Each structure stands twice: as C-alpha cells, then as structure tokens.
Amino acid sequence: MPLATLTSKGQITIPSIVRKKLHLHTGDKIDFSLVGEHEVLMRPVVKNVDTVFGCLKQANNGIHATVDEMDEAIGERMRQQS
C-alpha cells in the first residue's frame, strides 16, 4: 500500500500509483469524506459534459432574461448593497 507523509503545512503528495489509477492531474479537485472516527474516503471530483449538461436550464425556474437584463439586475443589486 502506498504511503504519503504529512508536511508541517498539512499537505501530502498523493503517490504516483494512486494518481495514475484515479486519473488525477494538476488542478483536479478531490473530495474527502470522513468515514467513522479514523478513516477518510478520497474521491476525485469528476465533472464531464454529461454530468453538467442542462443544469442551468433546470436552475432557471422558468425565468428568462437577456444579458442586458441580467447586467441591469446585477447593477441594481450592487446599488442596493452600497
């Protein structure tokens, strides 16, 4: 089983055999989930086109706005907060 060493800054280097098996590359996100008291599950965060396709359409709740309308709404909100 590959080992990693924790640095004083709380960082580890994931062993190359694990990076290769999980297809991890520079900049990839990793999710850590606590399992019980003394274990952690580490999973790569995978987002491909099929995963995110249509998510904005579902989130709009039937509201349709042009870019100009969105810009105006953002500007109005910023004026309210200042």
C-alpha beads as a LAMMPS data file, in Angstrom:
LAMMPS data file: protein, C-alpha beads

82 atoms
81 bonds

1 atom types
1 bond types

-500.0 500.0 xlo xhi
-500.0 500.0 ylo yhi
-500.0 500.0 zlo zhi

Masses

1 110.0

Atoms # bond

1 1 1 0.000 0.000 0.000
2 1 1 1.488 3.384 -0.992
3 1 1 2.238 5.855 1.809
4 1 1 2.290 9.661 1.972
5 1 1 3.831 11.953 4.564
6 1 1 2.007 14.932 6.042
7 1 1 4.024 18.190 5.941
8 1 1 4.001 20.875 8.617
9 1 1 1.557 22.821 6.420
10 1 1 -0.928 19.914 6.358
11 1 1 -0.087 18.899 2.795
12 1 1 0.533 15.475 1.292
13 1 1 1.770 14.290 -2.066
14 1 1 -0.517 11.649 -3.493
15 1 1 1.671 8.728 -4.592
16 1 1 2.032 8.429 -8.369
17 1 1 0.479 4.955 -8.477
18 1 1 -2.693 6.379 -6.871
19 1 1 -2.718 9.448 -9.173
20 1 1 -2.426 7.200 -12.216
21 1 1 -5.136 4.798 -11.050
22 1 1 -7.560 7.682 -10.334
23 1 1 -6.514 9.599 -13.486
24 1 1 -5.603 12.663 -11.398
25 1 1 -3.866 15.630 -12.972
26 1 1 -2.633 19.033 -11.805
27 1 1 -5.559 21.205 -10.775
28 1 1 -8.031 18.345 -10.285
29 1 1 -10.349 18.600 -7.283
30 1 1 -10.507 15.873 -4.654
31 1 1 -13.359 15.256 -2.220
32 1 1 -12.561 13.986 1.288
33 1 1 -15.356 12.332 3.291
34 1 1 -14.936 11.245 6.890
35 1 1 -15.824 7.589 7.416
36 1 1 -16.132 6.778 11.080
37 1 1 -13.566 8.050 13.560
38 1 1 -10.282 7.143 11.879
39 1 1 -10.873 6.796 8.150
40 1 1 -11.252 9.128 5.174
41 1 1 -12.626 8.365 1.739
42 1 1 -10.819 10.277 -1.021
43 1 1 -12.587 10.644 -4.390
44 1 1 -11.765 12.703 -7.455
45 1 1 -14.467 15.240 -8.301
46 1 1 -15.495 14.301 -11.819
47 1 1 -17.469 16.751 -13.916
48 1 1 -17.914 15.882 -17.539
49 1 1 -20.275 17.312 -20.114
50 1 1 -22.878 14.624 -19.457
51 1 1 -22.866 15.422 -15.726
52 1 1 -23.435 19.162 -16.047
53 1 1 -25.462 19.257 -19.267
54 1 1 -28.728 21.078 -18.740
55 1 1 -28.070 22.136 -15.136
56 1 1 -28.598 25.812 -15.948
57 1 1 -31.859 25.096 -17.705
58 1 1 -33.137 23.306 -14.602
59 1 1 -31.994 26.118 -12.309
60 1 1 -33.778 28.971 -14.105
61 1 1 -37.220 28.191 -12.632
62 1 1 -38.887 29.413 -15.821
63 1 1 -37.210 32.847 -15.679
64 1 1 -35.803 34.020 -18.996
65 1 1 -33.629 37.144 -19.167
66 1 1 -31.361 38.758 -21.722
67 1 1 -27.744 39.596 -20.940
68 1 1 -28.729 43.284 -20.690
69 1 1 -31.490 42.432 -18.200
70 1 1 -29.084 40.370 -16.122
71 1 1 -26.499 43.190 -16.159
72 1 1 -29.167 45.666 -15.036
73 1 1 -30.295 43.341 -12.218
74 1 1 -26.698 42.915 -11.032
75 1 1 -26.138 46.678 -11.132
76 1 1 -29.347 47.298 -9.182
77 1 1 -28.356 44.769 -6.519
78 1 1 -24.902 46.360 -6.191
79 1 1 -26.503 49.815 -5.768
80 1 1 -28.779 48.424 -3.031
81 1 1 -25.836 46.930 -1.130
82 1 1 -23.695 50.087 -1.181

Bonds

1 1 1 2
2 1 2 3
3 1 3 4
4 1 4 5
5 1 5 6
6 1 6 7
7 1 7 8
8 1 8 9
9 1 9 10
10 1 10 11
11 1 11 12
12 1 12 13
13 1 13 14
14 1 14 15
15 1 15 16
16 1 16 17
17 1 17 18
18 1 18 19
19 1 19 20
20 1 20 21
21 1 21 22
22 1 22 23
23 1 23 24
24 1 24 25
25 1 25 26
26 1 26 27
27 1 27 28
28 1 28 29
29 1 29 30
30 1 30 31
31 1 31 32
32 1 32 33
33 1 33 34
34 1 34 35
35 1 35 36
36 1 36 37
37 1 37 38
38 1 38 39
39 1 39 40
40 1 40 41
41 1 41 42
42 1 42 43
43 1 43 44
44 1 44 45
45 1 45 46
46 1 46 47
47 1 47 48
48 1 48 49
49 1 49 50
50 1 50 51
51 1 51 52
52 1 52 53
53 1 53 54
54 1 54 55
55 1 55 56
56 1 56 57
57 1 57 58
58 1 58 59
59 1 59 60
60 1 60 61
61 1 61 62
62 1 62 63
63 1 63 64
64 1 64 65
65 1 65 66
66 1 66 67
67 1 67 68
68 1 68 69
69 1 69 70
70 1 70 71
71 1 71 72
72 1 72 73
73 1 73 74
74 1 74 75
75 1 75 76
76 1 76 77
77 1 77 78
78 1 78 79
79 1 79 80
80 1 80 81
81 1 81 82
